[in-house]
């Protein structure tokens, strides 16, 4: 029985993929992030990502954390981008910006940037690919320079293929691909993009990486299942309570 290519596929939307490729293919991620947010990650290094969002009942760690001196960049790969995941990312942002990673009680001013790779479309069906947000001090109506949020909306890119002048869109389109074949079709001869595909194919054969990647896939499934179960339970209980109350009111 032949193996399906999708069984060995490695997605760029996985944080485990980013961490493995960041060392050897930083230029690729640097181009993608620089072209969409104007943020330069050249001098940043991967930092410990073991910080929680404050959710005591069930905590999920942030995806990627980069550090340079007292400056931090959080990168979240949101394959299932919804209000819950974006709120979680914001909690990480405020925890770090507020000095959550500083040892001891001394407060240090930190510049913190959150970059969300959202596998979703911009609101109201607009074609925006990326949107940047400043944090505003409403009392004094000024911008808090130390905090910035960028949302990259990958689903706003439709039927992307490299045409010689759309390098940024081509690279972003590869994040949404679900097979190596689809990636090669998007690359359409772009040498840099094809090199990334080749590296991902090699990475898919790396046993050490596969353990981490498959564990991440399983964790995502568990999270999605937990959300779905929570919705179903809430809907079911609410429905039953509503029926009971309705009967009681009707009897009265």
N, C-alpha and C positions, 0 to 999 in steps of 0.2 A: 504494500500500500504506500503510495507516494505521499510525502508530506505536503500539506497545503502551505503556500508561501505566507499566508496570513498567520499561520501558527507560529512562525518564527519572526514575524514582523516586530520591529522596534519603533515605537512612536516618539517623535520629538516633543510631544506634549507630556511626556513622563519626566518627572523631576530626576529620577534615577538616570535617565539618558543624558540630561543636561549635565549632571555632575560628572559622569564618566567622560563626556566629550569636551567639557569646558577646558580641560588641561591641554588637549591636543588640537582642538578645533575652536579655540577662543575667537579667532578672527571671524568665523561664521556668525557666532552669537553677537559679537561686537558689531558687525555690520547690520544685523537684524535690529538690534536694540537702538543703535545710533540713528539708523535711518527712520525709525518710527517714533522715537521719543527724544532724540538728540542727547541722550545720556551716554556718556563714554565709560565703559566698564573695564577699559584696558588695564588700569593699575589696581583693580580690585581683586581680592583673593577669596576663595570659598571659605566660609566661616561655619562654626558649629551651628547646626540648625535645631538644636534641642531646646526650644522655648515653646511654652504652650500658650493657647489663646485665652486662658482663663476659664475654660469649660471644664469644671471639675468632674461632672458625670462621665463625659467621654471626650477625651482630648486628642486632637490630630495635630501633628507637628507641621510647622511651616515648610514649604518646599525647598527654597534655595535662599541662602543668605550670603551676600558678598560684603566684604569689609575693606576699607582703606582708612587708616588712622581712626578718627572718630566718626567717619561717614559710613552709612550702611545702605545697601540696596537689597530689597526683598523682591524675589521673583516667584510668582505663583503660576503654576501651570494648571489652569482650570478647565479640564476636559468637560466637566459638567458644571458650567458656570451658572449659578443661581444666587439669589439674595443671601442664602446661608453661607456659601463659600466666600463671597465677596465681603460679608460682614466679618467672617473669621480672619480674612487677610487684613482687614482694617484694624482688628484687635492686635494683630502682630505688629503692625505699623506703629500704633500708639504706644505699645509696650516698649518697643525699642527706642522710639523717639523720646519717650519719657525717662530714659535711662535704665531700662530693664536689663541691659547686658553689662552694666558697669559694676565691678566688684566694689564692695564696701558701700559707704553712704555718701561718698563724694559725687555730686552731680556734674556731668560734663555735657556741654552743648553738642548735640549730634544732628547732622543732616541726614535725614532718612527718606528714601525714595521707595515707593511700592510700584512694581510693574506687574500687571495682571495680563497673562496671555489667556484670553477668554475664548473658548470654543463656542461663541455665540455671536449674535448680530447686534449692532447698535440700536438703541431704542427708536421707536417710530419708523422702523425700516429705512432709516437714513443710511447712506453708504459710507459713513465715517469708518475709517480703519483704526485710527487711534485717537484717544481723547485724553488730554492732560487736565488735572484738577489741582488748584491751590487750596490750602486750608486758610480760611478767612477768619480774622478776629472781628466778629460782628460789632462788638462794643466800640472799637476804634476804626473799624472798616479798613483794616490793612491786612496784607498777606503775611502769613507765618512762613518765612523763607525756609525753615528747617524741614518742612514736610511737603512732599509732592506725590501725587498719585497719577499713574498712567494706565489706562485700560486699552488693550489692543484687541480689537474685535475681529477674530479670524474668519467668522462666518460671513462677514461683509464682502469677502473675496469670492467671486463666483467664477468657476471654470477658468482658473488661472493657468496659463502656460507661458513659459519664457518666450519673449518675442524680440529680444535684443535690447530692450530699453526699460523693462519692468522688473529689474532685479529684486527690488524690495518686495514687491507683490509675489514674486516667484518664491522667495525664501519663506515668506509668511504662509503661502499656500501649502508648503511642504509640511507645516505643523499639523494641518488637518488631514493629511493623507492617511489612508488606512491599509496601504500595502506598498511594498517597494516598487511594484509596477506603476502604481499611481504616482509615486514620487518621481520616477524616471520620466513619466509623461509630463509632469509639471515642469521638471528641469529642462526638457526639450533641448538638450545639447549644451546647457550652461555647465561649464567645466567645474566651477566651484560647487554647484548644487549636486552634480553627479559624484564628486568626491565625498560629499556628505553621505549620499546614499550608499556608496561603497563601504564607507567606514561603519555605517549602521548595520550593514549586512555582516561585516566581520564581527561587530559587537554582538550581534544576535547569536553568534556561535561561541561566545565567551561564557563558560559555565558559571564563573563567579558573578558576572553581571546578570545572567539569566535568573539566578536565585533572587537578586534584589529586584529586578524588573517584574518577575512573576509575583513576588510578594506584594509589590506596589499595586499590580493589577487586581490581586485578590483583595487588598485593603480597600481599593476604590469600589469594588463590587459590594463589599461588606457595608461601606458607608452608604452607597445607593440603596442597598437592601434595607438598612436601618431607617433611612428616610421614608422609603416606600411603606414599610411596616408601620411606621409612626403615623403616616397619613391614613393608611387603611384602618388602623385601630381608632384613630381620632374620628374618622368619618363614620365608622361602624358604631362606635359608642354614642356619638352625637345623634346619629340617625335613630338609634333605639330610644335614647332619652327623649328625643323630639316626639316620636310616636306615642310613648307612654304619657308624656305631658299632654299631648293632644287628646288622647282618650280621656284623661282625667278632667280636662277642661270641658270636653264634650259631655261627660257624665254630669258635671255640675250644671 
